Amino acid sequence: MFTTPRQLVVSLVLTWLIEWATAAVILRRSDRRLAYNVLLINALTNPPAVAAFTEFGIHFLLIELLVVIVEVPLYRLLLRVPWRLALTIGVLANALSAAAGFLL
């Protein structure tokens, strides 16, 4: 199945909004820096994840596991939070955005 540029953009925007909201709730703050960092992280992981699923048929759970493995250290570094908090954000944010993907 071929993924169009529009689908990639919609996927990235929805993922970013959900994961930004999740991080904002967990961190109890929402500012431009948080929005930018979550967007940067999602821009690095969402397009390859979508392509891995739609173009190559890689199992969804494996993709999500790999995304979390990549995103958690990035959350730790860019958001300057402890590992446990980065893991919480990474797992919960990806679970919610993945669930939303199934609803669409």
C-alpha positions as CSV (number, residue, x, y, z in Angstrom):
1,M,0.0,0.0,0.0
2,F,1.4,3.4,-1.0
3,T,1.4,6.2,1.5
4,T,0.7,9.6,0.1
5,P,2.5,12.8,1.3
6,R,-0.8,14.0,2.6
7,Q,-1.3,10.9,4.7
8,L,2.2,11.3,6.2
9,V,1.6,14.9,7.1
10,V,-1.8,14.1,8.7
11,S,-0.2,11.2,10.6
12,L,2.6,13.4,11.9
13,V,0.3,16.2,12.9
14,L,-2.1,14.0,14.8
15,T,0.7,12.1,16.4
16,W,2.4,15.4,17.5
17,L,-0.9,16.8,18.9
18,I,-1.6,13.7,21.0
19,E,2.0,13.2,22.2
20,W,2.4,16.9,23.0
21,A,-0.8,16.9,25.0
22,T,0.3,13.8,26.8
23,A,3.7,15.2,27.6
24,A,2.1,18.5,28.7
25,V,-0.3,16.7,31.1
26,I,2.5,14.5,32.6
27,L,4.9,17.4,33.0
28,R,2.1,19.9,34.0
29,R,3.4,22.5,31.6
30,S,2.9,23.4,28.0
31,D,5.2,25.9,26.3
32,R,6.8,26.4,22.9
33,R,9.9,24.5,23.8
34,L,7.9,21.4,24.8
35,A,5.8,21.7,21.6
36,Y,8.9,22.1,19.4
37,N,10.8,19.2,21.1
38,V,7.9,16.8,20.8
39,L,7.5,17.8,17.1
40,L,11.2,17.2,16.5
41,I,11.1,13.8,18.1
42,N,7.9,12.8,16.2
43,A,9.3,14.1,12.9
44,L,12.2,11.7,13.4
45,T,10.2,8.7,14.3
46,N,6.7,9.0,12.7
47,P,7.5,9.0,9.0
48,P,9.8,5.9,9.2
49,A,7.3,4.1,11.4
50,V,4.4,4.8,9.0
51,A,6.6,3.6,6.1
52,A,7.7,0.5,7.9
53,F,4.0,-0.4,8.5
54,T,2.4,0.6,5.2
55,E,5.2,0.0,2.7
56,F,7.1,-3.0,4.3
57,G,4.4,-4.6,6.4
58,I,6.5,-4.7,9.6
59,H,4.4,-5.8,12.6
60,F,2.8,-2.9,14.3
61,L,3.9,-3.8,17.9
62,L,7.5,-4.2,16.8
63,I,7.4,-0.7,15.2
64,E,5.9,0.8,18.3
65,L,8.6,-0.9,20.5
66,L,11.3,0.5,18.3
67,V,9.7,4.0,18.3
68,V,9.7,4.0,22.1
69,I,13.3,2.8,22.2
70,V,14.3,5.7,20.0
71,E,12.0,8.3,21.6
72,V,12.7,7.7,25.3
73,P,16.4,8.8,25.2
74,L,15.3,11.8,23.1
75,Y,12.7,12.8,25.6
76,R,15.3,12.5,28.3
77,L,17.8,14.6,26.5
78,L,15.6,17.3,25.0
79,L,13.1,17.7,27.8
80,R,15.8,17.3,30.5
81,V,13.7,14.9,32.6
82,P,14.7,11.8,34.6
83,W,14.8,8.4,32.8
84,R,11.6,7.2,34.5
85,L,9.7,10.3,33.5
86,A,11.0,10.0,29.9
87,L,9.9,6.4,29.8
88,T,6.5,7.3,31.1
89,I,6.0,10.0,28.5
90,G,7.4,7.7,25.7
91,V,5.2,4.7,26.5
92,L,2.0,6.6,27.3
93,A,2.3,9.1,24.5
94,N,2.9,6.3,21.9
95,A,0.1,4.1,23.3
96,L,-2.4,7.0,23.0
97,S,-1.2,8.1,19.5
98,A,-1.2,4.4,18.3
99,A,-4.8,3.9,19.7
100,A,-5.9,7.0,17.9
101,G,-4.4,5.7,14.7
102,F,-6.6,2.6,15.0
103,L,-9.7,4.7,15.5
104,L,-9.0,6.6,12.3
